[in-house]
Amino acid sequence: ASSRASITVRDILAASQRQPAPQRGYQCVSCCRIFPTLWAVKTHVQHSSQEGYSCKVYYRRLKALWEKEHKEQEAGAPRV
């Protein structure tokens, strides 16, 4: 179910924080293209397969890995 979750702007920002900041705009961490706005990156990710890229698959997989990591951290955290 999480692999079908939609990619949000928050997901794109979280992924981009792990990359060097471009001079201007936002970078798709899958294909490394630079876009002028965050909205442009989100649109690119949503329609990447039409452009010949697999960015949507990359972000979905990345989101699923983050969710799995978060659940594992919650399970391992001591209860108060």
Phi, psi and omega per residue, in radians:
A1 nan -0.700 -3.108
S2 -1.194 -0.421 3.123
S3 -1.223 -0.321 3.112
R4 -1.705 0.021 -3.129
A5 -1.105 2.543 -3.134
S6 -1.304 2.618 3.112
I7 -1.480 2.213 -3.122
T8 -1.816 2.909 3.068
V9 -1.042 -0.651 3.113
R10 -1.058 -0.691 3.109
D11 -1.110 -0.741 -3.136
I12 -1.135 -0.763 3.116
L13 -1.115 -0.738 3.132
A14 -1.065 -0.733 3.128
A15 -1.178 -0.688 -3.088
S16 -1.255 -0.384 3.114
Q17 -1.165 -0.356 -3.136
R18 -1.546 -0.019 -3.130
Q19 -1.949 2.730 3.045
P20 -1.047 2.434 -3.106
A21 -1.257 2.242 3.076
P22 -1.235 2.819 -3.136
Q23 -1.064 -0.839 -3.120
R24 -2.473 2.281 3.082
G25 1.715 -2.902 -3.079
Y26 -2.189 2.506 -3.082
Q27 -1.856 2.354 2.959
C28 -1.337 2.067 -3.069
V29 -1.294 -0.145 3.097
S30 -1.454 -0.932 -3.068
C31 -1.852 -0.099 3.089
C32 1.225 0.207 3.066
R33 -1.268 2.568 3.139
I34 -1.779 2.368 3.140
F35 -2.183 2.606 -3.059
P36 -1.225 -0.494 -3.110
T37 -2.341 2.787 3.077
L38 -1.115 -0.652 3.103
W39 -1.054 -0.679 3.131
A40 -1.120 -0.668 3.098
V41 -1.140 -0.786 -3.131
K42 -1.058 -0.767 3.112
T43 -1.101 -0.736 3.108
H44 -1.044 -0.814 -3.116
V45 -1.077 -0.749 -3.126
Q46 -1.112 -0.592 -3.054
H47 -1.958 0.306 -3.043
S48 -1.065 -0.590 -3.123
S49 -1.133 -0.531 3.102
Q50 -1.241 -0.413 3.138
E51 -1.635 -0.022 3.134
G52 1.582 0.234 3.127
Y53 -1.921 2.823 3.095
S54 -2.008 0.578 -3.075
C55 -1.079 -0.659 -3.132
K56 -1.092 -0.726 3.112
V57 -1.110 -0.757 3.141
Y58 -1.035 -0.870 -3.125
Y59 -1.155 -0.649 3.084
R60 -1.102 -0.755 3.141
R61 -1.159 -0.736 3.115
L62 -1.067 -0.760 3.124
K63 -1.110 -0.727 3.120
A64 -1.100 -0.693 3.108
L65 -1.146 -0.704 3.105
W66 -1.116 -0.740 3.130
E67 -1.104 -0.720 3.116
K68 -1.116 -0.771 3.128
E69 -1.095 -0.727 3.132
H70 -1.101 -0.760 3.113
K71 -1.113 -0.688 3.121
E72 -1.152 -0.670 3.103
Q73 -1.155 -0.707 3.112
E74 -1.119 -0.715 -3.127
A75 -1.166 -0.580 -3.116
G76 -1.531 -0.204 -3.104
A77 -1.295 2.420 3.109
P78 -1.177 2.457 -3.140
R79 -1.476 2.454 -3.136
V80 -1.827 nan nan
